[in-house]
Amino acid sequence: MIVVLIRHSQSMNNHIASTHPETYDEERKDDPELSPLGVSQMKSLGLFLKSKGIVFDRYFCSPFYRALMSTKALFEAMDKPTDSVEILVPIHEYGGCNMKGKGYPGKSRAFIEEYFPGCRIPEEVTEEGWWKNPTKETNAEAIARTKGFLVYLKQMAKENSNKCFAFLTHGGFMSILFQLLENKGKIVIDEKNLVFATENASVSILRVHEKSIETLIVNHFI
């Protein structure tokens, strides 16, 4: 099974971090939208994928707003209907939806249903949102969640060996994932100094077997 990991494109938090790093902590949002550049980045990726005739058998998206917006821009460029989108909570960014350690609920079920008519939304996304923790996710929780995702991929590969699945996710989550795949020992989690840094709107590719996972491409971007 081929797994395509796509990092969301530039969010407004990313924009602030690159242009006004001295005010980042004060200006960042718990669930930011894409910047205008971010929308353009993802549309460019979508046009590239369309030109290569790339088709995903299933497409999963993080519930964060920047991921939802990235998927919408990508699908518009690829001329794909959004009813094929599946929201997958466990691929959210590490830390969960939080601001300075305080948890926030994220987008509601009704918001996502209106944004992606016909998409598949798990029961854990309710009218109160999807992040139920009153605080930030701990490093241990983030690592355990990422390990669980790798197990999930291997389980999927049992019956989908010839399929290609895409996951629209986040840089910090992928940094943990690649550290686990490379058996780096102690997992380092540092938002401002990622061990495996991926660019906005970049693509990484895995080949997943029932008992193993191969890393084929990391951080390819156009």
Buried (B, 14 or more C-beta within 10 A) or exposed (E): BBBBBBBBBBBBBBBBBEEEEEEBEEBBBBBBBBBEBBBBBBBBBBBBBBEEEBEBEBBBBBBBBBBBBBBBBBBBBBEBEBEBBBBBBBBBBBBBBBBEEEBBBBBBBEBBBEBBEEBBBBEBBBEEBBBEBEEBBBBEBBBEBBBEBBEBBBEBBEEBEEBBBBBBBBBBBBBBBBBBBEEEEEBBBEEEEBBBBBBBBBBBBBEBEEEEBEBEEBBEBE
